[in-house]
Amino acid sequence: MTSKRKVVDARQDEKGNISHVQLERNKNYTPVGTAINMAKRDELTNAHSVSRRDGKEYLRTNPDKKANNNLDEMAES
């Protein structure tokens, strides 16, 4: 059994889309596609996968009324 991980930071690409996330205990950033798959397998504590109507998937942090832990906010700081 794999222990769940927490997303602690994020990076944007040149278009402003989240491209990578950093997981706790990692120095390197993980591609967002890998993190989406981890979320689908319930391996992340604070994020989940969302599918848009057009079928594109993205990663979203779980709602908690805090803005500073949203992926866009993490990527800007």
For each residue, the residues with C-beta under 8 A, 3 or more apart:
1:
2: 43
3:
4: 42 43 44 45
5: 23 24 25 38 43 44 45
6: 23 24 44 45 46
7: 10 21 22 23 35 44 46 47 59 61 71 74
8: 22 23 24 74
9: 21 22 29 74 75
10: 7 18 20 21 22 71 72 74 75
11: 18 19 20 21 22 29 75
12: 15 16 17 18 19 72 75 76
13: 16 17 18 19
14:
15: 12
16: 12 13
17: 12 13
18: 10 11 12 13 21 32 58 59 71 72 75
19: 11 12 13 31 32
20: 10 11 29 30 31 32
21: 7 9 10 11 18 29 30 32 35 47 59 71
22: 7 8 9 10 11 26 28 29 30
23: 5 6 7 8 26 30 35 44
24: 5 6 8
25: 5
26: 22 23 29 30
27:
28: 22
29: 9 11 20 21 22 26
30: 20 21 22 23 26 34 35 38
31: 19 20 34 35
32: 18 19 20 21 35 36 58 59
33: 36 37
34: 30 31 37 38
35: 7 21 23 30 31 32 38 39 44 47 59
36: 32 33 39 40 49 57 58 59
37: 33 34 40 41
38: 5 30 34 35 41 43 44
39: 35 36 42 43 44 47 48 49 59
40: 36 37 49
41: 37 38
42: 4 39
43: 2 4 5 38 39
44: 4 5 6 7 23 35 38 39 47 48
45: 4 5 6
46: 6 7 61 62 69
47: 7 21 35 39 44 59 60 61 62 71
48: 39 44 59 60 62
49: 36 39 40 57 58 59 60
50: 57 58 59 60
51: 55 56 57
52: 55 56 57 58
53:
54:
55: 51 52
56: 51 52
57: 36 49 50 51 52
58: 18 32 36 49 50 52
59: 7 18 21 32 35 36 39 47 48 49 50 71
60: 47 48 49 50 71
61: 7 46 47 64 69 70 71
62: 46 47 48
63:
64: 61 69
65:
66: 69 70
67: 70 73
68: 73 74 77
69: 46 61 64 66 73 74
70: 61 66 67 73 74
71: 7 10 18 21 47 59 60 61 74 75
72: 10 12 18 75 76
73: 67 68 69 70 76 77
74: 7 8 9 10 68 69 70 71 77
75: 9 10 11 12 18 71 72
76: 12 72 73
77: 68 73 74
